[in-house]
């Protein structure tokens, strides 16, 4: 798998925007809003994806070192 550092950086930046907007929405959204669970789910999925980025980058490095 070839994932260059610039691609990882761009993906991280896009996730930061998504997470930021989710947090903003949740801070202004009433707790009884029917869409709140959807926004919370998007936030959690974004956080999970953000945590997986270092593993993707590490896997790429492992692949490069192990021909």
Buried (B, 14 or more C-beta within 10 A) or exposed (E): EEBEEEEBEEBBEEBEEBBEBBEEBBEEBEEEEEEBEEBBEBBEBBBEBBEEBEEBBEEBEEEEEEE
